[in-house]
Amino acid sequence: MAAMATRPQAKAARLLVLLLATAIASGLATTTVVSASVLPACRVADVATANRSLTDWSRSVLDTTYRLTSTYVPRDLRSTVNAGLNSGYLVRSFVIPDLKAMARAARAGGARLAVQSAYRSYGTQKATFAYWVRVSGYAAALKGSARAGHSEHQLGTTLDFKSYGRTAPWNYRDWGTT
């Protein structure tokens, strides 16, 4: 019964990804840049998210308050090569078909994509956040990075993209114009 309940959610998630890819490829998507200084203050805590099993990924709330455990590791991680994208990155297996369709649509629209980041383990996210703290301080790191356990990358369903052959998106003032 639980598996049947997640099928419509997975289909909706796939549709959303495909619609986003189509909007990007057709140039319909616009980018709005919000200054970090206008963002509201966030509450920083370490509360285990209520939906933290591997099958609850679509309902897992992760933010500056809610987190996954350090032992949360999807068992079905696959290389982004299987979606026709660059290697070295992992996503959950059910993401591959939609990711493949998105990559194909982007290429057809003249916007070839490359993966900058995908699944990150708890330990990798801990090191990533520590890096941003060293670079810009704790308060700034909280605005642009997630503490370990608080990143959706740990779910295995989140990716950061860059333009193929270009630099990371956070190294541009407005990546939407590249």
C-alpha positions as CSV (number, residue, x, y, z in Angstrom):
1,M,0.0,0.0,0.0
2,A,2.8,2.4,0.9
3,A,4.5,1.8,-2.5
4,M,1.3,2.6,-4.3
5,A,1.0,5.9,-2.4
6,T,4.5,7.0,-3.5
7,R,3.9,6.3,-7.3
8,P,1.8,9.4,-7.9
9,Q,4.3,11.5,-5.9
10,A,7.2,10.1,-8.0
11,K,5.2,10.8,-11.2
12,A,4.6,14.4,-10.1
13,A,8.2,14.8,-9.2
14,R,9.2,13.5,-12.6
15,L,6.8,15.8,-14.3
16,L,8.1,18.8,-12.4
17,V,11.7,18.0,-13.5
18,L,10.6,17.6,-17.1
19,L,8.7,20.8,-17.1
20,L,11.7,22.7,-15.6
21,A,14.0,21.2,-18.2
22,T,11.6,22.2,-21.0
23,A,11.4,25.8,-19.6
24,I,15.2,26.0,-19.3
25,A,15.7,24.6,-22.8
26,S,13.1,26.8,-24.4
27,G,14.3,30.0,-22.6
28,L,11.0,30.5,-20.8
29,A,12.5,30.3,-17.4
30,T,13.7,33.5,-15.8
31,T,16.1,34.0,-13.0
32,T,15.5,36.2,-10.1
33,V,18.5,36.9,-7.9
34,V,17.7,37.8,-4.3
35,S,20.3,39.5,-2.2
36,A,21.3,37.3,0.8
37,S,20.9,40.4,3.0
38,V,17.1,40.5,2.4
39,L,16.5,37.0,3.5
40,P,14.8,36.5,6.8
41,A,16.8,35.1,9.7
42,C,16.6,31.4,9.9
43,R,16.3,29.2,13.0
44,V,19.3,26.9,13.3
45,A,18.6,23.6,15.2
46,D,19.2,19.9,14.9
47,V,15.8,18.2,14.9
48,A,15.4,14.8,13.1
49,T,13.0,15.1,10.2
50,A,9.8,13.1,10.8
51,N,10.0,11.4,7.4
52,R,13.5,10.0,7.3
53,S,13.3,6.5,5.8
54,L,14.6,5.9,2.3
55,T,11.1,5.6,0.9
56,D,10.1,8.9,2.5
57,W,12.5,11.0,0.4
58,S,9.7,13.0,-1.2
59,R,8.3,14.1,2.1
60,S,11.6,14.6,4.0
61,V,11.8,18.2,5.2
62,L,15.5,19.3,5.4
63,D,16.4,22.8,6.2
64,T,18.3,24.7,8.9
65,T,16.2,23.0,11.6
66,Y,15.4,19.5,10.3
67,R,18.0,17.0,9.4
68,L,18.7,13.4,8.4
69,T,20.9,11.1,10.4
70,S,24.5,10.5,9.6
71,T,23.7,6.9,8.6
72,Y,21.1,7.9,5.9
73,V,22.6,6.5,2.7
74,P,20.4,5.5,-0.3
75,R,21.1,1.9,-1.4
76,D,20.2,2.5,-5.1
77,L,22.7,5.2,-6.1
78,R,23.7,5.2,-9.7
79,S,26.1,7.3,-11.8
80,T,24.9,10.3,-13.7
81,V,26.6,8.7,-16.7
82,N,23.5,6.6,-17.0
83,A,21.5,9.8,-17.8
84,G,24.0,10.9,-20.5
85,L,25.7,13.4,-18.2
86,N,29.3,13.6,-16.9
87,S,30.6,11.0,-14.5
88,G,31.7,11.2,-11.0
89,Y,28.3,11.9,-9.5
90,L,25.6,9.7,-8.0
91,V,21.8,10.0,-7.8
92,R,19.0,7.6,-6.8
93,S,18.1,5.1,-9.6
94,F,14.6,6.4,-10.1
95,V,16.0,9.8,-10.9
96,I,17.9,8.6,-13.9
97,P,15.0,8.4,-16.5
98,D,13.9,12.0,-15.8
99,L,17.4,13.2,-15.6
100,K,18.1,11.6,-19.0
101,A,15.1,13.3,-20.5
102,M,16.1,16.7,-19.0
103,A,19.6,16.4,-20.3
104,R,18.3,15.5,-23.8
105,A,15.9,18.4,-23.8
106,A,18.6,20.8,-22.6
107,R,20.9,19.6,-25.4
108,A,18.2,20.0,-28.0
109,G,17.6,23.5,-26.7
110,G,21.3,24.4,-27.1
111,A,21.9,24.4,-23.3
112,R,24.2,21.5,-22.7
113,L,24.4,20.7,-18.9
114,A,27.0,19.2,-16.7
115,V,26.6,18.0,-13.1
116,Q,28.5,20.1,-10.6
117,S,27.3,18.1,-7.5
118,A,24.8,15.4,-6.7
119,Y,24.5,12.9,-3.8
120,R,26.7,13.9,-0.9
121,S,27.1,11.8,2.2
122,Y,26.8,13.2,5.6
123,G,30.7,13.3,5.9
124,T,31.1,15.0,2.5
125,Q,28.5,17.6,3.5
126,K,30.3,18.2,6.8
127,A,33.5,18.9,4.9
128,T,31.7,21.1,2.3
129,F,30.1,23.2,5.0
130,A,33.4,23.5,6.9
131,Y,35.0,24.7,3.7
132,W,32.4,27.5,3.3
133,V,32.9,28.5,6.9
134,R,36.6,28.8,6.3
135,V,36.1,30.9,3.1
136,S,33.3,33.2,4.3
137,G,32.5,32.7,8.0
138,Y,29.8,30.8,9.8
139,A,26.9,33.2,9.2
140,A,27.6,33.5,5.5
141,A,28.0,29.7,5.2
142,L,24.6,29.2,6.7
143,K,23.1,31.4,3.9
144,G,24.7,29.5,1.1
145,S,25.4,26.0,2.3
146,A,23.8,23.4,4.5
147,R,25.2,21.8,7.6
148,A,25.8,18.0,7.6
149,G,22.4,16.2,7.7
150,H,20.5,19.3,6.5
151,S,21.3,19.0,2.8
152,E,18.9,17.6,0.3
153,H,21.9,16.3,-1.6
154,Q,22.0,13.5,1.1
155,L,18.6,12.3,-0.2
156,G,20.3,11.4,-3.5
157,T,17.6,13.3,-5.5
158,T,19.2,16.8,-5.7
159,L,21.8,18.0,-8.2
160,D,23.6,21.2,-8.9
161,F,24.2,21.9,-12.6
162,K,26.7,24.0,-14.5
163,S,27.0,24.9,-18.2
164,Y,29.0,22.2,-19.9
165,G,32.7,23.1,-19.9
166,R,32.1,26.1,-17.5
167,T,32.7,26.9,-13.9
168,A,30.5,26.2,-10.9
169,P,27.2,28.2,-10.9
170,W,28.1,29.9,-7.6
171,N,31.1,31.5,-9.3
172,Y,28.8,33.7,-11.5
173,R,26.9,36.8,-10.5
174,D,23.9,35.6,-12.6
175,W,24.2,32.0,-13.8
176,G,20.9,32.4,-15.7
177,T,22.6,34.6,-18.3
178,T,25.4,32.0,-19.1
